Amino acid sequence: MVSEIENKIMEALKEVYDPETGMNMVDMQLISKIEEKNGEVNIEFSPSSPLCPIAFYLAEEIKKRVLKIEGVKKVKVICKGHIMENEINRLINEG
């Protein structure tokens, strides 16, 4: 069952656009997993290509938008399938 917060997360992610295509992350099917428990959210996404030049920007936008949702305390964003995924994941989830 999808929680109310997970529904709000999906709506928020519809506001994160790939500037190259003009489409949002949800419609492009770049979000592979959303898990929420007690206000802590884990989101996995895959950029449109392993060399996507805006993968960090997308991860940052995901985190920023989801943190604005009432009831969300913490967000962990995991980038998969990118040549620099380890660096992106480390930088976006520091602290």
SULLIN-V606022 format. One record per residue. RES is the residue in one letter. SS is DSSP state (H for helix, E for strand, C for the rest). PSI is psi in degrees with one decimal (NA if undefined). D_CENTER is the distance of its C-alpha to the mean C-alpha in whole Angstrom. Layout:
{{RES;SS;PSI;D_CENTER} {RES;SS;PSI;D_CENTER}}
//
This chain:
{{M;C;137.4;20} {V;C;130.3;17} {S;C;166.0;17} {E;H;-40.1;17} {I;H;-40.6;14} {E;H;-37.7;12} {N;H;-42.0;14} {K;H;-35.8;13} {I;H;-46.0;9} {M;H;-41.7;10} {E;H;-41.8;12} {A;H;-39.0;10} {L;H;-18.0;7} {K;C;-10.4;11} {E;C;-1.3;11} {V;C;109.7;9} {Y;E;145.4;11} {D;C;113.0;12} {P;C;-25.8;15} {E;C;-41.5;17} {T;C;-22.0;17} {G;C;6.3;17} {M;C;157.0;15} {N;E;166.4;11} {M;C;-36.3;8} {V;C;-49.8;10} {D;C;-30.5;13} {M;C;-4.1;13} {Q;C;43.5;11} {L;C;-11.8;9} {I;E;118.8;7} {S;E;-20.8;9} {K;E;138.2;9} {I;E;122.3;9} {E;E;133.9;11} {E;E;131.3;13} {K;E;119.3;16} {N;C;38.7;18} {G;C;-1.5;15} {E;E;125.8;13} {V;E;134.9;10} {N;E;129.1;9} {I;E;131.1;5} {E;E;137.0;6} {F;E;157.9;6} {S;E;124.0;9} {P;C;165.2;10} {S;C;-16.6;13} {S;C;156.9;15} {P;C;-15.3;16} {L;C;15.7;17} {C;C;120.3;15} {P;C;-11.6;16} {I;C;20.6;13} {A;H;-43.5;10} {F;H;-42.6;10} {Y;H;-45.8;10} {L;H;-43.9;7} {A;H;-42.2;5} {E;H;-43.4;8} {E;H;-41.5;7} {I;H;-51.4;4} {K;H;-46.0;6} {K;H;-45.8;9} {R;H;-40.4;9} {V;H;-34.5;8} {L;H;-20.7;11} {K;C;-11.6;13} {I;C;131.4;13} {E;C;131.4;17} {G;C;-13.7;17} {V;C;123.6;14} {K;C;-34.5;15} {K;E;142.7;13} {V;E;129.4;9} {K;E;123.5;8} {V;E;127.8;6} {I;E;119.6;7} {C;E;131.5;8} {K;E;145.8;11} {G;C;19.6;14} {H;C;145.0;14} {I;C;-27.5;17} {M;C;29.0;16} {E;H;-38.7;13} {N;H;-44.3;15} {E;H;-43.5;15} {I;H;-47.8;12} {N;H;-39.9;11} {R;H;-48.2;14} {L;H;-40.9;14} {I;H;-22.8;10} {N;C;11.3;12} {E;C;148.7;15} {G;C;NA;17}}
//
